[in-house]
């Protein structure tokens, strides 16, 4: 059961973080997970300068939640949910003519209008950009599928609804979710240098 941490332990790592290690595939060595590893995951996902500042600020909360998951493990999932909320915030900014549209309709419109493209997603598709530092396991390779963008949108809706309506889910993959969220948001707006 989750409980409020004692004030004397508030800046101590969540005990569950001690269950994870970093593995160096080139040497076969492993070491305990550290705060810097979690922080680097959060710093790795970023929004470009063409994304409105209000959305970048909103998404920064998700990044901070991920970083603070070192101290409170469930913040991984809270970061994920906040990332999904940031996607909805970005979709509402991109489509101001649909103020009452739900998350599904906004995502469907972005897909239908071609704003979200498979090339804009790197998770499992681009070995140059992986979520984890080189010494940590890489994300699983995602095979080419018939409609990658539609699959991402459908999965995001399902995951968001599951968390938004109450869930006891706990996992270490908040950074993976934030990477996908950042790639959706980044595709919705042109870079400032391209404008």
Secondary structure, 3 states (H helix, E strand, C coil): CCCCCCHHHCCCCCHHHHHCEEECCCCCCEEECCHHHHHHHHHHCCCCCCCCHHHHHHHHHHHHHHHHCCCCCCHHHHHHHHHHHHHHHHHHHHCCCCCCCCHHHHHHHHHHCCCCCHHHCCCCCCCCCCCCCCCCCCCCCCCCCCCHHHHHHHHHHHHHHHHHCCCCCCCCCHHHHHHHHHHHHHHHCCCHHHC
